[in-house]
Amino acid sequence: MLQDTIGFVDEKSESRLYVGNLDLRINEAALIKMFSPYGKIISEDFLWHTRGPKKGEPRGYAFIQYSSKGEAELAKEKMHGRLACGRPLVVRLASDKLLEDSSHDRPKRLLPEANRTRSASGSSSGQMSRDEKVAAIKNKLKALEEDEKQRDPKKRKRQRSL
């Protein structure tokens, strides 16, 4: 069982799944059909844009509530990474979306597993640390600036004079 930020145990969150990276062609009925073989679905929250230029369009993620934690874990195991309309589904327990941030006593959103930082042991699973990400961004910016200088001779002259 998990504790929320106030300290109460939330059993429902352990049987609720986050389903992300949904193709815009997937509707509520298709989602339920994909996930119903793994247990009794109590509820499903398919999220839509409520305003702005995308009003009425799907947001690309949903939540599915199963009747038990075991059913949710089975669905997660079977459906995470499975292709739906050519896109790999991201399926996790909804409670895994939040992580207690001990320094601020408030929830902190987790990044998808592929984007999480390396552990102290230096995992070599293709993940990058924060410092490596910053260095990569700096290198990309430098390359873009150099590319821009090559395309615009006026900027090249200005840079030399600085």
GROMACS elastic network, one bead per residue, 0.5 to 0.9 nm:
[ bonds ]
;  ai    aj funct       b0    kb
    1     9     6  0.63334   500
    1    10     6  0.68293   500
    1    11     6  0.60372   500
    1    13     6  0.87692   500
    1    14     6  0.69959   500
    2     7     6  0.89593   500
    2     8     6  0.81957   500
    2     9     6  0.54951   500
    2    10     6  0.59647   500
    2    11     6  0.71128   500
    2    13     6  0.78881   500
    2    14     6  0.73932   500
    2    95     6  0.77982   500
    3     6     6  0.76485   500
    3     7     6  0.52691   500
    3     8     6  0.53674   500
    3    10     6  0.62835   500
    3    11     6  0.89781   500
    4     7     6  0.52669   500
    4     8     6  0.56484   500
    4     9     6  0.63399   500
    4    10     6  0.67692   500
    4   100     6  0.86256   500
    4   107     6  0.88464   500
    5     8     6  0.76559   500
    5   100     6  0.74530   500
    5   105     6  0.72416   500
    5   106     6  0.66492   500
    5   107     6  0.72113   500
   10    13     6  0.57741   500
   10    14     6  0.73831   500
   11    14     6  0.55174   500
   11    15     6  0.72739   500
   11    69     6  0.84031   500
   12    15     6  0.54759   500
   12    16     6  0.63756   500
   12    65     6  0.77385   500
   12    66     6  0.86264   500
   12    67     6  0.86080   500
   12    68     6  0.83545   500
   12    69     6  0.82737   500
   13    16     6  0.50542   500
   13    17     6  0.80374   500
   13    65     6  0.82495   500
   13    69     6  0.87206   500
   13    93     6  0.75096   500
   13    94     6  0.61951   500
   13    95     6  0.54638   500
   14    17     6  0.81128   500
   14    68     6  0.80385   500
   14    69     6  0.55619   500
   14    72     6  0.77843   500
   14    73     6  0.87725   500
   14    93     6  0.65244   500
   14    94     6  0.72809   500
   14    95     6  0.62481   500
   14    96     6  0.88595   500
   15    64     6  0.83978   500
   15    65     6  0.59060   500
   15    66     6  0.53950   500
   15    67     6  0.67891   500
   15    68     6  0.54224   500
   15    70     6  0.74990   500
   15    71     6  0.73514   500
   15    72     6  0.51216   500
   15    73     6  0.76043   500
   15    93     6  0.70651   500
   15    94     6  0.80615   500
   15    95     6  0.87442   500
   16    63     6  0.66888   500
   16    64     6  0.55577   500
   16    66     6  0.61407   500
   16    67     6  0.88320   500
   16    68     6  0.87555   500
   16    69     6  0.78561   500
   16    72     6  0.65794   500
   16    92     6  0.86445   500
   16    93     6  0.58945   500
   16    94     6  0.54880   500
   16    95     6  0.75546   500
   17    62     6  0.82564   500
   17    63     6  0.54144   500
   17    64     6  0.50764   500
   17    65     6  0.62820   500
   17    66     6  0.79945   500
   17    72     6  0.65335   500
   17    73     6  0.85500   500
   17    75     6  0.85234   500
   17    76     6  0.74049   500
   17    91     6  0.66559   500
   17    92     6  0.55885   500
   17    95     6  0.80619   500
   18    61     6  0.73052   500
   18    62     6  0.60494   500
   18    64     6  0.67051   500
   18    90     6  0.77543   500
   18    91     6  0.56661   500
   18    92     6  0.53823   500
   18    93     6  0.58987   500
   18    95     6  0.85956   500
   18    96     6  0.88066   500
   18    97     6  0.78618   500
   19    22     6  0.73913   500
   19    60     6  0.85673   500
   19    61     6  0.54735   500
   19    62     6  0.52073   500
   19    63     6  0.59250   500
   19    64     6  0.75081   500
   19    76     6  0.89625   500
   19    80     6  0.85100   500
   19    89     6  0.67925   500
   19    90     6  0.56413   500
   19    92     6  0.68452   500
   19    93     6  0.87769   500
   19    94     6  0.86168   500
   20    60     6  0.61619   500
   20    62     6  0.65439   500
   20    63     6  0.86673   500
   20    88     6  0.89409   500
   20    89     6  0.59778   500
   20    91     6  0.63969   500
   20    92     6  0.87547   500
   21    60     6  0.57044   500
   21    61     6  0.62566   500
   21    87     6  0.69373   500
   21    88     6  0.69215   500
   21    89     6  0.54926   500
   21    90     6  0.59535   500
   21    91     6  0.89172   500
   22    25     6  0.81457   500
   22    26     6  0.66510   500
   22    58     6  0.87524   500
   22    59     6  0.83001   500
   22    61     6  0.57170   500
   22    62     6  0.82451   500
   22    84     6  0.75045   500
   22    85     6  0.83755   500
   22    87     6  0.71980   500
   22    88     6  0.82010   500
   22    89     6  0.65112   500
   22    90     6  0.82633   500
   23    26     6  0.56636   500
   23    27     6  0.89516   500
   23    58     6  0.87962   500
   23    60     6  0.63354   500
   23    61     6  0.88608   500
   23    84     6  0.73060   500
   23    85     6  0.63248   500
   23    86     6  0.80792   500
   23    87     6  0.67427   500
   24    27     6  0.76487   500
   24    57     6  0.77333   500
   24    58     6  0.61101   500
   24    59     6  0.78784   500
   24    60     6  0.63312   500
   25    58     6  0.87432   500
   25    85     6  0.76258   500
   26    29     6  0.82009   500
   26    30     6  0.60474   500
   26    31     6  0.67492   500
   26    58     6  0.86756   500
   26    60     6  0.87097   500
   26    84     6  0.81516   500
   26    85     6  0.77439   500
   27    30     6  0.53867   500
   27    31     6  0.62611   500
   27    32     6  0.88098   500
   27    46     6  0.81685   500
   27    58     6  0.81953   500
   28    31     6  0.50884   500
   28    32     6  0.62380   500
   28    33     6  0.85784   500
   28    44     6  0.81122   500
   28    45     6  0.85336   500
   28    46     6  0.63662   500
   28    62     6  0.88880   500
   29    32     6  0.52257   500
   29    33     6  0.61349   500
   29    34     6  0.86647   500
   30    33     6  0.50109   500
   30    34     6  0.61607   500
   30    35     6  0.87356   500
   31    34     6  0.51631   500
   31    35     6  0.63324   500
   31    36     6  0.84990   500
   31    44     6  0.88956   500
   31    46     6  0.88165   500
   31    62     6  0.87705   500
   32    35     6  0.52461   500
   32    36     6  0.56740   500
   32    41     6  0.78620   500
   32    44     6  0.77790   500
   32    64     6  0.83639   500
   33    36     6  0.54726   500
   33    37     6  0.76316   500
   34    37     6  0.71460   500
   34    38     6  0.88957   500
   34    79     6  0.85296   500
   35    38     6  0.60616   500
   35    39     6  0.77544   500
   35    41     6  0.79990   500
   35    64     6  0.83748   500
   35    75     6  0.66877   500
   35    79     6  0.78756   500
   36    39     6  0.57441   500
   36    40     6  0.64959   500
   36    41     6  0.63983   500
   36    75     6  0.87127   500
   37    40     6  0.81814   500
   37    75     6  0.83007   500
   38    41     6  0.86981   500
   38    66     6  0.89064   500
   38    71     6  0.59336   500
   38    72     6  0.76411   500
   38    74     6  0.64287   500
   38    75     6  0.53614   500
   38    78     6  0.84274   500
   39    66     6  0.65693   500
   39    67     6  0.73443   500
   39    68     6  0.81235   500
   39    70     6  0.87347   500
   39    71     6  0.51824   500
   39    72     6  0.75697   500
   39    74     6  0.84299   500
   39    75     6  0.78087   500
   40    65     6  0.85867   500
   40    66     6  0.56402   500
   40    67     6  0.56845   500
   40    68     6  0.81782   500
   40    71     6  0.76567   500
   41    44     6  0.74015   500
   41    64     6  0.69209   500
   41    65     6  0.57820   500
   41    67     6  0.63166   500
   42    64     6  0.77729   500
   42    65     6  0.54036   500
   42    66     6  0.53479   500
   42    67     6  0.59007   500
   43    63     6  0.82333   500
   43    64     6  0.59804   500
   43    65     6  0.50603   500
   43    66     6  0.72340   500
   44    62     6  0.72305   500
   44    63     6  0.56032   500
   44    65     6  0.60615   500
   44    66     6  0.89132   500
   45    61     6  0.89031   500
   45    62     6  0.54773   500
   45    64     6  0.64116   500
   45    65     6  0.84815   500
   46    58     6  0.76547   500
   46    59     6  0.82315   500
   46    60     6  0.85659   500
   46    61     6  0.68006   500
   46    63     6  0.65398   500
   46    64     6  0.84605   500
   47    50     6  0.89715   500
   47    57     6  0.88315   500
   47    58     6  0.60837   500
   47    59     6  0.56282   500
   47    60     6  0.74441   500
   47    61     6  0.63770   500
   47    62     6  0.57078   500
   47    63     6  0.82824   500
   48    54     6  0.87817   500
   48    55     6  0.74097   500
   48    56     6  0.59171   500
   48    57     6  0.55963   500
   48    59     6  0.50676   500
   48    60     6  0.81317   500
   48    61     6  0.87644   500
   49    52     6  0.76287   500
   49    53     6  0.88172   500
   49    54     6  0.59824   500
   49    56     6  0.54732   500
   49    57     6  0.56274   500
   49    58     6  0.61844   500
   49    59     6  0.58596   500
   50    54     6  0.78567   500
   50    56     6  0.61887   500
   50    57     6  0.82784   500
   51    54     6  0.67672   500
   51    56     6  0.76811   500
   52    55     6  0.54210   500
   53    56     6  0.89351   500
   54    57     6  0.55334   500
   54    58     6  0.83298   500
   54    59     6  0.87638   500
   55    58     6  0.85391   500
   57    60     6  0.88511   500
   58    61     6  0.76916   500
   59    62     6  0.81810   500
   63    94     6  0.75164   500
   64    72     6  0.85207   500
   64    94     6  0.88735   500
   65    68     6  0.84969   500
   65    72     6  0.76382   500
   66    69     6  0.71824   500
   66    70     6  0.87580   500
   66    71     6  0.63252   500
   66    72     6  0.57778   500
   67    70     6  0.87130   500
   67    71     6  0.71781   500
   67    72     6  0.80928   500
   68    71     6  0.54164   500
   68    72     6  0.65153   500
   68    73     6  0.88229   500
   69    72     6  0.51021   500
   69    73     6  0.61564   500
   69    74     6  0.86211   500
   70    73     6  0.51430   500
   70    74     6  0.61589   500
   70    75     6  0.86294   500
   71    74     6  0.51077   500
   71    75     6  0.61747   500
   71    76     6  0.85413   500
   72    75     6  0.51443   500
   72    76     6  0.60886   500
   72    77     6  0.85979   500
   72    92     6  0.88317   500
   72    93     6  0.73550   500
   73    77     6  0.61111   500
   73    78     6  0.86185   500
   73    92     6  0.83364   500
   73    93     6  0.74901   500
   74    77     6  0.51026   500
   74    78     6  0.61637   500
   74    79     6  0.84531   500
   75    78     6  0.51598   500
   75    79     6  0.57418   500
   75    80     6  0.80116   500
   75    91     6  0.83063   500
   76    79     6  0.53689   500
   76    80     6  0.55625   500
   76    90     6  0.88065   500
   76    91     6  0.54965   500
   76    92     6  0.58555   500
   76    93     6  0.73083   500
   77    80     6  0.59842   500
   77    91     6  0.82347   500
   77    92     6  0.86905   500
   78    81     6  0.83934   500
   78    82     6  0.76499   500
   79    82     6  0.52318   500
   79    83     6  0.85107   500
   79    89     6  0.69263   500
   79    90     6  0.80210   500
   79    91     6  0.65852   500
   80    83     6  0.87842   500
   80    88     6  0.74922   500
   80    89     6  0.55610   500
   80    90     6  0.53072   500
   80    92     6  0.73704   500
   81    87     6  0.84257   500
   81    90     6  0.60285   500
   81    91     6  0.75372   500
   82    87     6  0.78731   500
   82    88     6  0.51954   500
   82    89     6  0.55659   500
   82    90     6  0.82802   500
   83    86     6  0.54056   500
   83    87     6  0.50288   500
   83    89     6  0.61543   500
   84    87     6  0.53078   500
   84    88     6  0.63187   500
   84    89     6  0.67083   500
   85    88     6  0.84812   500
   90   112     6  0.81596   500
   91    94     6  0.87588   500
   92    95     6  0.81942   500
   92    96     6  0.66208   500
   92    97     6  0.76551   500
   93    96     6  0.52962   500
   93    97     6  0.72217   500
   94    97     6  0.53967   500
   94    98     6  0.77540   500
   95    98     6  0.59447   500
   95    99     6  0.82129   500
   96    99     6  0.69202   500
   96   109     6  0.89219   500
   96   110     6  0.76991   500
   97   108     6  0.82826   500
   97   109     6  0.58975   500
   97   110     6  0.56104   500
   97   111     6  0.81296   500
   97   112     6  0.88746   500
   98   107     6  0.56288   500
   98   108     6  0.55222   500
   98   110     6  0.61048   500
   99   106     6  0.85155   500
   99   107     6  0.55390   500
   99   108     6  0.51223   500
   99   109     6  0.63547   500
   99   110     6  0.66430   500
  100   103     6  0.87966   500
  100   104     6  0.85210   500
  100   105     6  0.66945   500
  100   106     6  0.61487   500
  100   108     6  0.60363   500
  100   109     6  0.88765   500
  101   104     6  0.56894   500
  101   105     6  0.56315   500
  101   106     6  0.57184   500
  101   107     6  0.58131   500
  101   108     6  0.57029   500
  102   105     6  0.53059   500
  102   106     6  0.75681   500
  102   107     6  0.88933   500
  103   106     6  0.82878   500
  104   107     6  0.83329   500
  110   113     6  0.82376   500
  110   116     6  0.77861   500
  111   114     6  0.79002   500
  111   115     6  0.59034   500
  111   116     6  0.58293   500
  112   115     6  0.54821   500
  112   116     6  0.65504   500
  113   116     6  0.53707   500
  113   117     6  0.88591   500
  113   127     6  0.88029   500
  114   117     6  0.86481   500
  114   125     6  0.85332   500
  114   126     6  0.77186   500
  114   127     6  0.64221   500
  115   126     6  0.88229   500
  115   127     6  0.61729   500
  115   128     6  0.73190   500
  116   119     6  0.88311   500
  116   127     6  0.64123   500
  116   128     6  0.73469   500
  116   129     6  0.78789   500
  117   127     6  0.58816   500
  117   128     6  0.53325   500
  117   130     6  0.64723   500
  118   121     6  0.76282   500
  118   122     6  0.56161   500
  118   123     6  0.55496   500
  118   124     6  0.78741   500
  118   125     6  0.84126   500
  118   126     6  0.87105   500
  118   127     6  0.56904   500
  118   128     6  0.58561   500
  118   129     6  0.53529   500
  118   130     6  0.86265   500
  119   122     6  0.54475   500
  119   123     6  0.60698   500
  119   129     6  0.83074   500
  120   123     6  0.78298   500
  122   129     6  0.89253   500
  123   126     6  0.78493   500
  123   127     6  0.72738   500
  124   127     6  0.67824   500
  124   128     6  0.88364   500
  125   128     6  0.89259   500
  128   131     6  0.80370   500
  128   132     6  0.57983   500
  128   133     6  0.62472   500
  129   132     6  0.51403   500
  129   133     6  0.62605   500
  129   134     6  0.87230   500
  130   133     6  0.50592   500
  130   134     6  0.62298   500
  130   135     6  0.86204   500
  131   134     6  0.50842   500
  131   135     6  0.61218   500
  131   136     6  0.85438   500
  132   135     6  0.50341   500
  132   136     6  0.60651   500
  132   137     6  0.86072   500
  133   136     6  0.50324   500
  133   137     6  0.62084   500
  133   138     6  0.86359   500
  134   137     6  0.51236   500
  134   138     6  0.61830   500
  134   139     6  0.86044   500
  135   138     6  0.50673   500
  135   139     6  0.61176   500
  135   140     6  0.85527   500
  136   139     6  0.50926   500
  136   140     6  0.61327   500
  136   141     6  0.86469   500
  137   140     6  0.50175   500
  137   141     6  0.61659   500
  137   142     6  0.85899   500
  138   141     6  0.51014   500
  138   142     6  0.61486   500
  138   143     6  0.85953   500
  139   142     6  0.50780   500
  139   143     6  0.61487   500
  139   144     6  0.85935   500
  140   143     6  0.50838   500
  140   144     6  0.61546   500
  140   145     6  0.86334   500
  141   144     6  0.50272   500
  141   145     6  0.61421   500
  141   146     6  0.86130   500
  142   145     6  0.50975   500
  142   146     6  0.62074   500
  142   147     6  0.85471   500
  143   146     6  0.51310   500
  143   147     6  0.60813   500
  143   148     6  0.85461   500
  144   148     6  0.60706   500
  144   149     6  0.86021   500
  145   148     6  0.50111   500
  145   149     6  0.61952   500
  145   150     6  0.87411   500
  146   149     6  0.50440   500
  146   150     6  0.63663   500
  146   151     6  0.87901   500
  146   156     6  0.89907   500
  147   150     6  0.52225   500
  147   151     6  0.64407   500
  147   152     6  0.87762   500
  148   151     6  0.51584   500
  148   152     6  0.60911   500
  148   153     6  0.89638   500
  148   155     6  0.79953   500
  148   156     6  0.86862   500
  149   152     6  0.51863   500
  149   153     6  0.64205   500
  149   154     6  0.80308   500
  149   155     6  0.56401   500
  149   156     6  0.50791   500
  149   157     6  0.88447   500
  149   159     6  0.83646   500
  150   153     6  0.64819   500
  150   155     6  0.84741   500
  150   156     6  0.70555   500
  151   155     6  0.87315   500
  151   156     6  0.87841   500
  152   155     6  0.55899   500
  152   156     6  0.66631   500
  153   157     6  0.64238   500
  153   158     6  0.87377   500
  154   157     6  0.52549   500
  154   158     6  0.63139   500
  154   159     6  0.86915   500
  155   159     6  0.60331   500
  155   160     6  0.85896   500
  156   159     6  0.51867   500
  156   160     6  0.63597   500
  156   161     6  0.88450   500
  157   160     6  0.51859   500
  157   161     6  0.63855   500
  157   162     6  0.88566   500
  158   161     6  0.52290   500
  158   162     6  0.64117   500
  159   162     6  0.52239   500
